[in-house]
Amino acid sequence: MGTLPAAPATQTKASSGKLLKSVFSKLTIAAGLLAAFASPEHVSEIFLESLSAAYTDVTIFVAATMIPIHFLGHKLNLGKFEPILENKYCRIPLAALLGASPGCGGAIVVTAAFARGKLCFASVVAVLTATIGDAAFLLISKSPTTAITMMTIGVAVGTLSGWVASLIHDDDYLRPPPPADTSAKQTKSNQPKTKLPPERVLMMGIWWIFFLSAAFIRFSPVAMLEPMGIDPDAALLPLGAIGAIICILNWFLTPANDDCC
């Protein structure tokens, strides 16, 4: 009877460990950034070009994919599509098709549906075999024909892999068990949502400005930009570098106890 207070102590220890890990990670990144900016000119130039390329070739495409998925998942009722995903003959090819889509959105949707008991284990095998993740954005920007070929192969191989997995394993294979006690989750959901600190709101506003500007230049044809006097390569270099730094600063402002950290 005297051992009941041990649980809060364990939670406090885990929270402290998470906080220390977060602080160490952020200090390490900060030290790396300072070292890169303090390097000789040619080294810092390469560093800025790499930041800009990562933002304009990956981040913009990922955001352009995840924003609609987030909107559809949270604002619209997608329950009417669940019978299609649960169909025995469609679920594996559809999972492979979602996996072949650019980014990680398809894999997130399928794995989440599997954890909720809506899809089978073979669907997870199909989506994870077919996906090439964020590398699809780089392929699309550099060689669209190669990207389409890789996605087609991914759908075919993912579907075959899923069918083979369905012959070997049951639908519930490796499915995580449902939580035994949902009272804590319900208590958390009933709590009022806390507002973001002003500095986070300001940082997100600045991020949107640079994201929309970079996305406009990245996706607009050169023939439309030239009359405006905009050189895509010259404009995207500073926009991409600043956008990447804003993403890093926003991560620095994220508390260690946030879910995304």
C-alpha positions as CSV (number, residue, x, y, z in Angstrom):
1,M,0.0,0.0,0.0
2,G,2.9,2.3,0.5
3,T,4.2,1.9,-3.1
4,L,1.4,3.9,-4.8
5,P,3.3,7.3,-5.0
6,A,6.0,5.6,-7.2
7,A,4.1,6.3,-10.5
8,P,4.4,10.1,-10.4
9,A,8.1,9.8,-9.5
10,T,8.6,7.6,-12.6
11,Q,6.7,10.1,-14.8
12,T,8.7,13.0,-13.5
13,K,12.0,11.1,-14.2
14,A,10.8,10.3,-17.8
15,S,9.8,14.0,-18.3
16,S,13.2,15.1,-17.0
17,G,14.9,12.7,-19.4
18,K,12.9,13.9,-22.3
19,L,13.7,17.5,-21.4
20,L,17.4,16.9,-21.2
21,K,17.4,15.0,-24.5
22,S,15.5,17.9,-26.2
23,V,17.9,20.5,-24.7
24,F,21.0,18.5,-25.8
25,S,19.6,18.1,-29.3
26,K,18.9,21.8,-29.7
27,L,22.2,22.8,-28.3
28,T,24.0,20.4,-30.7
29,I,22.1,21.8,-33.7
30,A,22.8,25.4,-32.5
31,A,26.5,24.6,-32.2
32,G,26.5,23.1,-35.7
33,L,24.7,26.2,-37.2
34,L,27.1,28.6,-35.5
35,A,30.1,26.6,-36.7
36,A,28.7,26.5,-40.3
37,F,28.1,30.3,-40.4
38,A,31.5,31.0,-38.8
39,S,33.3,28.8,-41.4
40,P,35.2,30.3,-44.4
41,E,33.1,31.9,-47.1
42,H,33.1,29.0,-49.5
43,V,32.0,26.6,-46.7
44,S,29.2,28.8,-45.4
45,E,28.0,29.4,-49.0
46,I,27.7,25.6,-49.6
47,F,25.9,25.4,-46.3
48,L,23.3,28.1,-47.3
49,E,22.9,26.5,-50.7
50,S,22.2,23.1,-49.1
51,L,19.6,24.7,-46.7
52,S,17.9,26.4,-49.6
53,A,17.8,23.3,-51.7
54,A,16.4,21.3,-48.8
55,Y,13.6,23.8,-48.3
56,T,12.7,24.5,-52.0
57,D,13.1,20.9,-53.2
58,V,11.6,19.0,-50.3
59,T,9.9,21.1,-47.6
60,I,7.7,23.0,-50.1
61,F,6.5,19.7,-51.7
62,V,6.0,18.0,-48.4
63,A,3.9,21.0,-47.1
64,A,1.9,21.1,-50.3
65,T,1.0,17.5,-49.8
66,M,0.5,17.4,-46.0
67,I,-1.6,20.6,-45.8
68,P,-4.5,19.2,-47.9
69,I,-4.2,15.8,-46.1
70,H,-4.4,17.6,-42.7
71,F,-7.4,19.7,-43.9
72,L,-9.3,16.6,-45.3
73,G,-8.6,14.6,-42.2
74,H,-9.7,17.2,-39.7
75,K,-12.3,19.3,-41.5
76,L,-14.2,16.8,-43.7
77,N,-16.0,13.6,-42.9
78,L,-14.0,10.8,-44.5
79,G,-16.0,8.0,-42.9
80,K,-17.9,7.3,-46.0
81,F,-14.6,6.2,-47.7
82,E,-13.8,3.6,-45.0
83,P,-15.9,0.8,-46.7
84,I,-13.8,1.2,-49.8
85,L,-10.5,0.9,-47.8
86,E,-11.9,-2.1,-45.9
87,N,-13.0,-3.9,-49.1
88,K,-11.1,-7.3,-49.2
89,Y,-10.2,-6.9,-52.9
90,C,-9.4,-3.2,-52.9
91,R,-7.6,-2.5,-49.7
92,I,-4.2,-3.8,-50.7
93,P,-4.0,-2.1,-54.2
94,L,-5.3,1.1,-52.7
95,A,-2.8,1.0,-49.9
96,A,0.0,0.5,-52.4
97,L,-1.4,3.5,-54.4
98,L,-1.4,5.7,-51.3
99,G,2.1,4.6,-50.6
100,A,3.3,5.5,-54.0
101,S,1.9,9.0,-53.7
102,P,4.6,11.7,-53.0
103,G,5.5,12.2,-49.4
104,C,4.6,10.3,-46.2
105,G,0.9,11.1,-46.1
106,G,-0.3,7.9,-47.6
107,A,1.9,5.8,-45.3
108,I,0.6,7.8,-42.3
109,V,-3.0,7.3,-43.3
110,V,-2.7,3.5,-43.8
111,T,-0.7,2.8,-40.7
112,A,-3.1,4.9,-38.6
113,A,-6.0,3.0,-40.1
114,F,-4.3,-0.3,-39.3
115,A,-3.8,0.7,-35.7
116,R,-7.5,1.5,-35.4
117,G,-8.4,-1.9,-36.8
118,K,-9.7,-0.6,-40.2
119,L,-7.0,-2.2,-42.4
120,C,-5.1,-5.4,-42.4
121,F,-1.4,-6.1,-41.9
122,A,-1.0,-6.8,-45.6
123,S,-2.1,-3.2,-46.3
124,V,0.8,-1.9,-44.2
125,V,3.2,-4.1,-46.0
126,A,1.9,-2.8,-49.3
127,V,2.1,0.8,-48.4
128,L,5.6,0.6,-46.9
129,T,6.9,-1.4,-49.9
130,A,5.4,1.1,-52.4
131,T,6.4,4.3,-50.8
132,I,9.6,6.2,-51.6
133,G,8.7,9.0,-49.1
134,D,10.0,12.5,-49.5
135,A,12.5,11.4,-52.2
136,A,9.6,11.4,-54.6
137,F,9.6,15.2,-54.5
138,L,13.2,15.4,-55.5
139,L,12.6,13.0,-58.3
140,I,9.6,14.9,-59.5
141,S,11.5,18.2,-59.5
142,K,14.6,16.7,-61.3
143,S,13.1,14.0,-63.6
144,P,9.3,13.6,-63.7
145,T,9.5,10.7,-66.1
146,T,11.7,8.8,-63.7
147,A,9.4,9.6,-60.8
148,I,6.3,8.3,-62.6
149,T,8.2,5.1,-63.5
150,M,9.4,4.5,-59.9
151,M,5.8,5.2,-58.6
152,T,4.3,2.7,-61.1
153,I,6.9,0.0,-60.1
154,G,6.2,0.8,-56.4
155,V,2.5,0.2,-56.8
156,A,3.0,-3.1,-58.6
157,V,5.6,-4.4,-56.2
158,G,3.7,-3.1,-53.2
159,T,0.5,-4.8,-54.3
160,L,2.3,-8.1,-54.9
161,S,4.0,-7.9,-51.5
162,G,0.7,-7.2,-49.8
163,W,-1.0,-10.2,-51.4
164,V,1.9,-12.4,-50.4
165,A,1.8,-11.1,-46.8
166,S,-2.0,-11.7,-46.7
167,L,-1.4,-15.4,-47.5
168,I,1.2,-15.7,-44.7
169,H,-0.2,-13.5,-41.9
170,D,-3.6,-12.8,-40.4
171,D,-5.2,-9.4,-40.7
172,D,-4.5,-8.6,-37.0
173,Y,-0.8,-9.6,-37.1
174,L,1.3,-7.1,-35.1
175,R,-1.6,-4.9,-34.6
176,P,-1.1,-2.8,-31.4
177,P,-3.5,-3.7,-28.6
178,P,-6.1,-1.0,-27.7
179,P,-5.3,1.1,-24.6
180,A,-6.6,-0.5,-21.4
181,D,-7.4,2.7,-19.7
182,T,-8.7,5.7,-21.8
183,S,-9.6,7.9,-18.8
184,A,-6.3,9.9,-19.0
185,K,-6.9,10.5,-22.7
186,Q,-10.4,11.6,-22.1
187,T,-9.3,13.9,-19.3
188,K,-6.7,15.4,-21.6
189,S,-9.3,15.9,-24.4
190,N,-11.7,17.6,-22.0
191,Q,-9.1,20.2,-21.0
192,P,-9.3,23.6,-22.8
193,K,-6.7,24.0,-25.5
194,T,-3.8,26.3,-24.6
195,K,-3.0,29.1,-26.9
196,L,0.4,29.2,-28.6
197,P,2.9,31.7,-27.2
198,P,3.1,35.0,-29.1
199,E,6.6,34.2,-30.4
200,R,5.4,30.9,-31.8
201,V,2.5,32.7,-33.5
202,L,4.8,35.3,-34.9
203,M,7.2,32.7,-36.2
204,M,4.4,30.7,-37.9
205,G,3.2,33.9,-39.6
206,I,6.7,34.6,-40.9
207,W,7.0,31.0,-42.0
208,W,3.7,31.2,-44.0
209,I,5.0,34.4,-45.7
210,F,8.2,32.8,-46.9
211,F,6.5,29.5,-47.7
212,L,3.9,31.1,-49.9
213,S,6.5,33.3,-51.6
214,A,8.8,30.3,-52.3
215,A,6.0,28.1,-53.4
216,F,4.8,30.7,-55.8
217,I,8.2,31.0,-57.4
218,R,8.9,27.3,-57.3
219,F,5.7,26.2,-59.0
220,S,5.2,29.2,-61.4
221,P,6.5,28.8,-65.0
222,V,9.5,30.9,-65.9
223,A,7.5,32.6,-68.7
224,M,5.2,34.1,-66.1
225,L,8.1,35.2,-63.7
226,E,10.3,36.8,-66.3
227,P,7.9,39.7,-67.1
228,M,7.8,40.4,-63.3
229,G,11.6,40.7,-63.3
230,I,12.0,37.6,-61.1
231,D,14.9,35.3,-61.6
232,P,13.8,31.9,-60.0
233,D,17.3,30.7,-59.1
234,A,18.3,34.0,-57.6
235,A,15.1,34.5,-55.7
236,L,14.8,30.9,-54.4
237,L,18.3,30.9,-52.8
238,P,17.6,33.5,-50.1
239,L,14.0,32.5,-49.7
240,G,14.9,28.9,-49.2
241,A,17.7,29.5,-46.8
242,I,15.6,31.9,-44.7
243,G,12.7,29.5,-44.8
244,A,14.9,26.6,-43.6
245,I,16.3,28.8,-40.8
246,I,12.8,29.8,-39.7
247,C,11.8,26.1,-39.5
248,I,14.8,25.4,-37.3
249,L,14.0,28.5,-35.1
250,N,10.4,27.3,-34.8
251,W,11.6,23.9,-33.6
252,F,13.8,25.7,-31.0
253,L,10.8,27.5,-29.7
254,T,8.8,24.2,-29.4
255,P,8.6,23.1,-25.8
256,A,10.1,19.7,-24.9
257,N,6.7,18.4,-23.7
258,D,5.0,19.0,-27.0
259,D,3.9,16.0,-29.1
260,C,5.9,17.1,-32.1
261,C,9.1,17.3,-30.2
